Amino acid sequence: MKEETAMSNTDTHKSRFVLEEKDMPTAWYNIQADMPEMPPYLDGNNEPARAEQLAAIFPPALIEQEMTKQRYIDIPGAVIDVLRTYRPGPLTRARMFEKALGLPDNVRIYYKYEGINASGSHKANSAIPQAYYNKQAGISKLTTETGAGQWGSALSMAGSQLDMDIEVFMVGCSYDQKPYRRYFMESYGATVHRSPTNLTSVGRGILESDPDTPGTLGIAISEAVEIAASNPDTNYALGSVLNHVILHQTIIGLEAIKQMELAEDEPDVIIGCCGGGSNFAGLAFPYYKRRLEGKSKARLLGAEPKSCPTLTAGEYRYDYGDEAKMTPQMMMYTLGHDFVPPGIHAGGLRYHGDSPLLSALVHSGEIEATAVYQTDCFKYALMFGRAEAMLPAPESSHAIAAAVAEARDAAEKGEERTILFGLSGHGFLDLPAYNAYNQGELQDYDFATGTTR
């Protein structure tokens, strides 16, 4: 392990904590081993879904990971080789941001950065193993959905690295707002469609009833699943929500624990932006285990948009993961599988539901959630970006806004508090969103009140 320092005339404190390649985790943490029995997925007959029913769109290894209670799952050597092209990822104390916020010395903010791979986000952590396991199963093509484009970008990159064809259904409003994400995916060999499309029965039905729909992740999922289920050489890959995706993302938190030990500090609160749940859970779940071991008392806090507040305003019940009811039903917090959220710029958070694992922990009180306004997120994202020389993804800005609230609360109360948040990706391909904010063109929508401001 090594420690990098950020030095000035007055400050020689360590700021960056970086692991060596040999210290990268070689197994994922499966939180199912440490949770009560989860409500099962249900099939179309409201019976517990069987493994063979998932085989139409997933390979055997991922189905096993979806259902197993084995605590640690070894990462295949071939996957480790690809992950090492950008991992381990850095953890940094945001000293310049702390200074910009005027925080006292006893309030500290750290962030775990996941944007150092070409696709620019944490999504590659699951895209690579998903492509690998499908290729091992003899699958030659993967279909998927993408909101803001991070997942589609990551899977396109992984497909290029592992020689898989990728077809992406991109939510319509994000397709329009974020053209550079499409350019990226196409540069890595993927085929990208604006969803809903006329290529699927689901898409044609949606367009017939609402030709001007901005699209949703639920619709895009339905389209991708329809294509995968009807072609034997094709499977479906999901970028969040499901257990195996959450599993792959725990490499984030496992690294962070080692890095916080290097920093000789322990978080009092762990924060991540939350749409489907993979980024937040990837950081938070290893700390959940650390709490069980008596090594941590950290609060776990998911930050979501007020325009799509699944955890803070949704119902905890069974629901489908997609618009057309093609997925199994899952017990989760949901706003309804047919909910169409406003076209906010944090497209990766525009999902009606959440991970069943994460939802169960929120429901039991083990995890907290908060909802934040879009313009507040951009305000603090720009403050962070100017201080730390790192422009965050709009999704990540929700975690930043929540971290600021925590820091100011601690400062006001005179408490010592260490805050760790996940910076899930960079915003270099989201500049139209920042331009819209800078021009005063963004509005806030509050789902709870049905009003804008």
C-alpha positions in Angstrom: 0.0 0.0 0.0 1.1 3.6 -0.6 0.0 7.0 0.6 0.0 10.0 -1.7 0.2 13.4 -0.2 -1.3 16.8 -1.2 1.2 19.4 0.1 1.1 23.2 0.4 3.0 25.8 2.4 0.8 25.2 5.4 -0.6 21.7 5.0 1.4 18.5 4.9 -1.5 16.2 5.9 -2.2 13.2 3.8 -5.1 13.6 1.4 -5.1 10.6 -1.0 -5.1 7.0 0.1 -4.3 4.5 -2.7 -4.0 0.8 -2.6 -1.5 -1.3 -4.6 -2.8 -3.7 -7.2 -2.1 -6.6 -4.9 -4.4 -5.2 -2.3 -7.5 -5.1 -4.6 -10.2 -7.4 -3.2 -10.3 -10.9 -4.7 -13.8 -11.8 -3.5 -17.1 -9.9 -3.4 -19.1 -9.6 -0.2 -22.6 -11.1 -0.3 -24.8 -9.4 2.2 -27.5 -12.1 1.8 -25.4 -14.2 4.2 -25.9 -11.7 7.0 -29.6 -10.8 6.4 -32.9 -12.4 7.4 -34.5 -14.5 4.7 -35.6 -12.2 1.9 -39.1 -12.3 0.3 -38.7 -14.4 -2.9 -39.1 -13.0 -6.4 -42.5 -13.9 -7.7 -43.4 -15.2 -11.2 -46.4 -14.3 -13.3 -48.5 -16.7 -11.2 -47.5 -15.1 -7.9 -45.4 -18.2 -7.1 -41.8 -18.0 -6.0 -39.6 -17.7 -9.1 -37.4 -20.7 -9.9 -33.9 -20.5 -11.2 -34.8 -22.1 -14.5 -37.3 -19.3 -15.1 -34.4 -16.8 -15.1 -32.4 -18.9 -17.5 -34.0 -17.3 -20.6 -32.1 -14.1 -20.0 -29.3 -14.8 -17.5 -26.4 -17.3 -17.4 -26.1 -19.9 -14.7 -23.3 -18.2 -12.7 -25.3 -15.0 -12.3 -28.5 -16.9 -11.4 -26.4 -18.7 -8.7 -25.1 -15.3 -7.4 -28.6 -14.0 -7.3 -29.8 -16.7 -4.9 -26.8 -17.9 -2.9 -26.2 -17.0 0.8 -22.5 -17.8 0.5 -20.8 -14.8 2.3 -17.8 -14.3 -0.1 -17.8 -15.1 -3.8 -14.4 -15.4 -5.5 -13.8 -13.0 -8.4 -12.6 -15.0 -11.4 -8.9 -14.4 -12.4 -9.9 -13.2 -15.9 -12.3 -10.6 -14.3 -9.6 -9.5 -11.9 -7.2 -8.9 -14.9 -9.7 -6.6 -16.5 -10.7 -4.8 -13.3 -7.0 -4.1 -12.7 -6.9 -1.9 -15.8 -8.5 0.8 -13.5 -8.7 -0.6 -9.9 -8.1 -0.1 -7.1 -9.8 3.2 -7.1 -8.6 6.2 -5.0 -10.1 7.5 -1.8 -9.5 11.2 -1.0 -10.1 13.5 1.9 -11.8 16.6 0.4 -9.7 19.2 2.2 -10.3 21.9 -0.4 -14.0 21.3 -0.3 -14.0 21.4 3.5 -12.3 24.8 3.3 -14.8 26.1 0.7 -17.6 25.1 3.1 -15.9 26.8 6.0 -15.9 23.6 8.1 -14.1 23.2 11.4 -11.2 20.8 11.7 -13.4 18.2 13.5 -15.7 17.7 10.5 -14.0 15.7 7.8 -15.3 14.7 4.3 -13.8 11.8 2.3 -14.9 10.5 -1.1 -14.4 7.2 -2.9 -14.0 8.0 -6.6 -15.3 5.5 -9.2 -14.8 7.5 -12.5 -11.3 6.5 -13.5 -12.2 3.9 -16.1 -13.0 5.0 -19.7 -16.7 4.8 -19.2 -16.5 7.2 -16.3 -18.5 5.5 -13.5 -18.8 2.6 -11.0 -20.9 0.7 -13.5 -17.9 -1.1 -15.0 -17.5 -3.0 -11.8 -20.5 -5.2 -12.8 -20.4 -4.8 -16.5 -17.1 -6.7 -16.7 -18.1 -9.8 -14.7 -21.5 -9.9 -16.4 -19.9 -9.9 -19.8 -17.5 -12.5 -18.7 -20.0 -14.9 -17.2 -22.3 -14.6 -20.3 -19.4 -15.3 -22.6 -18.4 -18.4 -20.6 -22.0 -19.6 -21.0 -21.7 -19.3 -24.8 -23.7 -16.1 -25.2 -22.5 -13.8 -28.0 -24.8 -10.7 -27.5 -26.2 -8.7 -24.6 -29.1 -6.3 -24.5 -29.5 -3.7 -21.9 -31.2 -0.4 -20.9 -29.4 2.8 -19.8 -30.7 6.0 -18.3 -28.0 8.7 -18.2 -25.7 6.4 -20.2 -23.2 5.3 -17.6 -24.4 1.7 -17.6 -24.6 1.6 -21.4 -21.2 3.0 -21.6 -19.7 0.6 -19.1 -21.3 -2.5 -20.8 -20.2 -1.2 -24.2 -16.6 -1.0 -22.9 -16.8 -4.4 -21.3 -18.2 -5.9 -24.5 -15.3 -4.5 -26.4 -12.8 -5.9 -23.9 -14.4 -9.3 -23.8 -15.6 -9.6 -27.5 -19.4 -9.4 -26.9 -22.0 -7.6 -29.1 -24.0 -5.0 -27.1 -27.4 -3.5 -27.9 -28.5 -0.6 -25.7 -32.0 0.9 -25.3 -31.4 4.5 -24.0 -34.2 6.4 -22.2 -35.5 8.9 -24.7 -34.9 12.2 -22.7 -31.4 11.1 -21.8 -30.7 10.2 -25.4 -31.6 13.7 -26.3 -29.8 15.4 -23.4 -26.6 13.4 -23.4 -25.5 12.8 -27.0 -21.9 12.2 -26.0 -22.9 9.1 -24.1 -24.3 7.7 -27.3 -21.2 8.6 -29.2 -19.1 6.8 -26.5 -21.2 3.7 -26.7 -21.0 3.6 -30.5 -17.3 4.2 -30.4 -17.0 1.0 -28.4 -19.0 -0.9 -30.9 -22.5 -0.9 -29.4 -25.8 -0.3 -31.1 -27.8 2.4 -29.4 -31.6 3.0 -29.7 -33.7 5.9 -28.4 -36.3 4.2 -26.2 -39.2 3.6 -26.7 -38.6 2.3 -30.2 -40.6 0.6 -32.9 -38.3 -2.4 -32.7 -40.3 -4.1 -29.9 -44.0 -4.8 -29.2 -43.5 -2.9 -25.9 -42.1 0.1 -27.5 -44.7 0.3 -30.3 -47.5 0.1 -27.7 -46.0 2.9 -25.6 -45.5 5.1 -28.7 -49.0 4.5 -29.9 -50.5 5.6 -26.5 -48.0 8.4 -25.8 -45.9 9.5 -28.9 -44.2 12.3 -26.9 -43.2 10.2 -23.9 -39.7 11.0 -22.5 -39.2 7.3 -21.9 -38.3 5.6 -18.6 -35.9 3.0 -17.4 -38.9 0.7 -16.9 -39.8 0.9 -20.6 -36.2 0.5 -21.7 -35.8 -2.6 -19.5 -38.9 -4.1 -21.1 -37.5 -3.5 -24.6 -34.2 -5.0 -23.8 -35.7 -8.0 -22.0 -38.1 -8.6 -25.0 -35.2 -8.8 -27.4 -33.1 -11.1 -25.1 -35.9 -13.5 -24.4 -36.7 -14.0 -28.1 -33.1 -14.8 -29.2 -31.2 -17.8 -28.0 -27.8 -16.3 -28.5 -28.7 -13.2 -26.6 -29.0 -12.5 -22.9 -30.0 -9.4 -20.9 -27.6 -7.5 -18.6 -28.9 -5.2 -15.8 -26.9 -2.3 -14.4 -28.5 -2.1 -10.9 -31.2 -3.4 -8.6 -30.6 -7.2 -8.7 -28.6 -9.1 -6.1 -25.7 -10.1 -8.4 -25.2 -6.5 -9.5 -25.1 -5.3 -5.9 -22.6 -8.1 -5.2 -20.2 -7.0 -7.8 -20.2 -3.4 -6.6 -19.1 -4.3 -3.1 -15.6 -4.1 -4.3 -16.0 -0.3 -3.7 -16.7 -0.6 0.0 -14.2 -3.4 0.6 -11.5 -1.1 -0.8 -12.8 1.9 1.1 -12.5 0.0 4.5 -8.8 -0.6 3.8 -8.3 3.0 2.7 -10.0 4.5 5.7 -7.7 2.4 7.8 -4.8 4.1 6.0 -6.3 7.4 6.8 -6.5 6.4 10.5 -10.1 7.5 10.5 -13.5 5.7 10.7 -16.7 7.1 9.0 -19.6 8.2 11.1 -21.9 8.3 8.1 -21.6 6.6 4.6 -23.5 8.4 1.8 -24.2 7.4 -1.8 -26.6 8.5 -4.5 -29.4 6.1 -5.0 -31.4 5.2 -8.0 -31.6 1.4 -8.4 -29.1 1.1 -5.5 -25.9 -0.4 -6.9 -23.5 2.5 -6.2 -24.8 3.2 -2.7 -25.0 -0.5 -1.7 -21.6 -1.2 -3.1 -20.1 1.3 -0.7 -22.5 0.8 2.2 -23.0 -3.0 2.4 -19.4 -3.9 3.5 -19.8 -1.3 6.2 -23.1 -3.0 7.2 -21.0 -6.1 7.9 -18.4 -4.0 9.7 -21.2 -2.8 12.0 -22.2 -6.4 12.6 -18.6 -7.1 13.6 -18.7 -4.2 16.1 -16.0 -2.3 14.2 -18.2 0.5 13.0 -21.2 2.6 14.2 -21.6 4.3 10.9 -25.0 5.5 9.7 -25.8 4.4 6.1 -27.6 7.1 4.1 -28.9 6.9 0.6 -29.6 10.2 -1.3 -32.2 10.3 -4.0 -33.9 13.0 -6.1 -37.1 14.7 -4.8 -38.6 14.2 -8.3 -38.2 10.4 -8.0 -38.1 9.7 -4.3 -38.5 5.9 -4.2 -37.1 5.2 -0.7 -38.6 8.3 0.9 -42.1 8.4 -0.7 -42.6 5.0 -2.3 -44.5 2.0 -1.0 -42.7 -1.2 0.2 -44.5 -3.9 -1.7 -44.2 -6.3 -4.6 -43.9 -4.7 -8.0 -42.4 -5.4 -11.4 -39.0 -4.0 -12.4 -40.2 -2.9 -15.8 -43.2 -1.2 -17.6 -44.4 -4.3 -19.4 -44.3 -6.7 -16.4 -41.8 -8.9 -18.0 -39.5 -9.2 -15.0 -40.3 -11.1 -11.8 -42.1 -9.2 -9.1 -39.8 -8.0 -6.3 -40.4 -6.8 -2.8 -39.1 -3.3 -2.9 -39.8 0.4 -2.4 -41.6 1.5 -5.5 -43.5 4.4 -7.1 -45.2 2.0 -9.4 -43.7 0.3 -12.5 -45.7 2.6 -14.8 -44.5 5.8 -13.1 -42.9 8.3 -15.5 -40.6 10.7 -13.6 -39.7 14.1 -14.9 -36.8 14.3 -17.2 -34.2 15.4 -14.7 -30.5 15.5 -15.7 -29.6 12.7 -13.2 -31.0 10.2 -15.6 -29.4 7.3 -13.7 -31.7 8.0 -10.7 -35.0 8.1 -12.7 -36.1 4.6 -11.7 -39.4 3.7 -10.0 -38.0 1.0 -7.7 -34.9 0.0 -5.7 -32.8 -3.0 -4.9 -34.8 -5.5 -2.9 -31.8 -5.9 -0.6 -31.4 -2.2 0.0 -35.2 -1.8 0.3 -35.4 -4.5 3.0 -32.7 -2.7 5.0 -34.4 0.6 4.7 -37.7 -1.0 5.8 -36.0 -2.5 8.9 -34.4 0.8 9.8 -30.8 -0.3 9.2 -30.4 2.2 6.4 -31.7 5.8 6.1 -32.7 7.8 3.0 -33.0 11.4 2.1 -34.3 13.3 -1.0 -32.7 16.4 -2.4 -33.6 19.0 -5.0 -31.9 19.0 -8.5 -30.7 22.6 -8.3 -29.2 22.2 -4.8 -27.3 19.2 -6.2 -25.8 21.2 -9.0 -25.0 24.1 -6.7 -22.9 21.8 -4.5 -21.5 19.8 -7.4 -20.0 23.0 -8.8 -18.7 24.1 -5.5 -17.1 20.6 -5.1 -15.8 20.6 -8.6 -14.2 24.0 -8.3 -12.5 23.1 -5.0 -11.4 19.5 -5.8 -10.8 19.9 -9.6 -13.2 17.1 -10.3 -16.6 17.6 -12.0 -19.1 15.1 -10.6 -21.8 13.2 -12.5 -25.3 14.7 -11.8 -26.1 11.4 -10.0 -23.1 11.8 -7.7 -24.1 15.4 -6.9 -27.0 14.0 -4.8 -24.5 12.4 -2.5 -22.5 15.6 -2.3 -25.6 17.6 -1.3 -26.4 15.1 1.4 -22.8 15.2 2.6 -22.9 19.0 2.8 -26.1 18.8 4.9 -24.4 16.3 7.3 -21.2 18.4 7.5 -23.2 21.6 8.3 -25.3 19.8 10.8 -22.2 18.5 12.6 -20.6 22.0 12.5 -23.7 23.6 13.9 -23.9 21.1 16.8 -20.2 21.3 17.5 -19.8 17.6 16.9 -16.9 15.7 15.5 -18.1 13.8 12.4 -16.3 11.9 9.6 -18.3 11.7 6.4 -17.6 9.3 3.5 -19.5 9.6 0.3 -19.3 7.8 -3.0 -18.4 9.9 -6.0 -19.9 7.4 -8.5 -18.6 9.0 -11.7 -17.5 12.1 -13.5 -19.7 14.6 -15.3 -17.4 15.2 -18.3 -20.1 13.8 -20.7 -22.9 15.7 -18.8 -21.9 19.2 -19.7 -25.3 20.1 -21.2 -26.7 19.6 -17.7 -24.2 21.9 -16.2 -24.9 24.4 -19.0 -28.6 24.3 -18.3 -27.9 24.9 -14.6 -25.5 27.8 -15.3 -28.1 29.4 -17.6 -30.8 29.1 -14.9 -32.9 26.7 -17.0 -33.3 23.9 -14.5 -36.4 23.5 -12.4 -37.0 21.5 -9.3 -40.0 19.1 -9.1 -41.2 17.8 -5.8 -43.0 14.5 -6.1 -44.5 14.8 -2.7 -46.3 18.1 -3.4 -46.6 17.8 -7.2 -45.1 21.3 -7.5 -42.1 22.9 -9.2 -39.9 25.6 -7.9 
